[in-house]
Amino acid sequence: MGAPDVQEVPAVTTTPQAVRRESRRGSRPATTPDPARALMPAGEPVRLLDPDGTPLPAHPDYPEPPVEALVELHRRMVIGRRFDVQATALTKQGRLAVYPSSRGQEACQVGAILALNDDDWVFPTYRESMALVSRGIDPVEVLTLLRGDWHCGYDPAARRTAPQCTPLATQCVHAAGLAYGEAYQGRDTVALAFIGDGATSEGDFHEGVNFAAVFKAPVVYFVQNNRYAISVPLSRQTAAPSLAYKGVGYGVPSEQVDGNDPVAVLAVLTRAVAHARAGHGPFLVEAHTYRMEPHTNADDATRYRDADEVEAWRDRDPVARLETYLRARGALDDAAVAAVAEEAEAYAADLRDRMHDKPTVDPLSLFDHVYAQPTPQLVEQRDQVRAELAAAAEEGDA
């Protein structure tokens, strides 16, 4: 009986690197879910209407708002645009010191307000005048800051609207703090902070979003990406695929939306607000839009963008886009459109008339509302101004 056949087995050389690779493969199954996936925005901005007003297929995550809400959205956008045009004219007449127009961003300005409840809080930037009048704040009170008469023309607590913010991104921290405080007291208040694309480069933006994420503060951070931080294009601000991705690093679910599609803006923000109100923490939305006017009346936009670019965005007009859609649905007709235009003209005329009245300004009011209890230094300064005013009055009477 002979020896059994022995099959020769080739030698196997195993390196430490190969062992580590195999160990990693074994410890992480291919089916392990990616925790960031639920936070990721859509690859393309959410859109429910084509630029010409033609409806697109329904979106599974963002149902179309009721037609009544869209009719009201159209109405407020028309009035808001007329207000914006009138405010720009007042600046040219010297009635305002400065005015940052939001023309072209009507869907964002008004859609954000309609997504909120009356007792929610708004934290605006200097560009949100249209949003504030859409919220029902007296337009003269809104323009008081820009006229230079007062720090804030309306009562922030009564209007649930923070003063318009000129420093970039500081409102992000304020919104997080207020929202956290409201939730801590058991209220279902949501805070919405408007942000420009340039503000996402500021430290306050990151601190505010991070705080809100850690403490699950009910905040919606709404970034209006209008392509320019004054004169700096977006390509010089970030290398991210879109600004919406900035929320992912903080564990904040994010979305991007066509900011000139009023239906999509309202749908996305409605879901974002519901997310925050349900106790799930903050939500970040980036709207891709465009400001048709210069940064302010003091800016020369022709230095950094050409007429062809502006004209291309004019074809994406959010007001015309929504009007076309609502007409096709039978929710608007010539009479309704004319009625809204007439209402807008009356609104502008009333603003124009009241802004022609020169305000009565008391120099001593400069010291009001600085501290709850004036400091000794503030009291001393106020007394000095009072003495100077009295001396000037005596010289005038002499």
Steps between C-alpha positions, in 0.01 A plus 500: 500500500661822393504834674204727429540775248588832667377819329755770515364819652670821394649707777299802613679817592294720733620852576390702805334750264290222344392379844385850595306537174323169552426593861339826390290324239377250756408762761292719266226321305422643160144572617599738781289814451673832450387726789555809287264387225190616688656845533592546136322749274370396160763494228310770310285781646142392563272640231123464454453754218702556186615861446210548258247397766441147373446255788748216545421150632407490867790469743469215753650700787348840430127501425365808327344754741123564477397725212359756747845536653653547155248773411591681823868447422450666161315793657770568756776465241336762277458740792852424621652577162309828477620591848857421397477718189355785707771470765766514228338817364495655849874440524559683173292789635715520813223374731707196598870491579539158344280217375601139422249378242371143499340519158526159335489325837127542557434125519752467783395814685129422502513120495698496824242714676206290382670183626494635857232547763429847635662416834821369343806724496680653201866607505558717192804648333512852363353371169176362645285815483264327257463205736419730790225689319367165382476407868272798554748746650431863408732584206588837654612321815703259288678785320568698817838331543597568139390862532728537802229607744520216749676171567181306424166649409279217625461318831695174458320319783153596378583411140700187587761642262855585601647832385645491151859388531781684322798299635526178302374178664462623857128424474586129465613487863206709620252274322654187652491648850141618479379174347677298768350718772149462357536122478641486853182668624283248318383722216486381139641823358721482191761762414591566138829675430552658159860478380682617191755284323783722624392451861571126480871591498469666841579329830164596651323289239695189596467565872127553473436190289723286721330616821156445352597148389649395832205628703235421236381859489198543267663731245474517122809655345393638164790589271410719204783434261469795262843429350692795645620609843494866395746462208659165588360212292407169660799326339730713717309416819481121505606185318201304634259353239238734646458697821240248616783253565628721779230366730613137462820551699297609800246221479231728360269374224522729201334569168548718196214651305446712190454835673313646202238223512244632752315168526818306577626760749176488698488119486859453618478761775169360623667162551807662661284691749299187580826310561618762749162534672478122552812511718745357248737795521615749234464478123707685239355606164697660219300687236668564165383845397627835369474865597408704196613832646844599636600400852376842617445833332867576580624203294597488134413142402633545145851467645456130570211365289389561144163583350461157337513331840234731641280452195523122526366515854225740393353209303464310828279768659326338800192725486427428133577133555235461771245717321527286186449183702201635694336628182535155344334347805214750483593649838583842349345701218542850359265652757684341794841604366377857447356511852832396652687756289262771616548397862876515453482850351290622791750348741790679329313831486426487872865425575616781273268753664597409853872491425483860381417608856818589682529310827537678831822376656600560862880486533465376857324189375844384391551385858173308530500119495879471520485330841205402718660719768721779360862482610658800678701575185187499286320730744796739490503501120127560484532795739775647284282479188204650691721792606623555145144501367393749764795728418421485128137587572602803707726621220214464254269706720759774550 
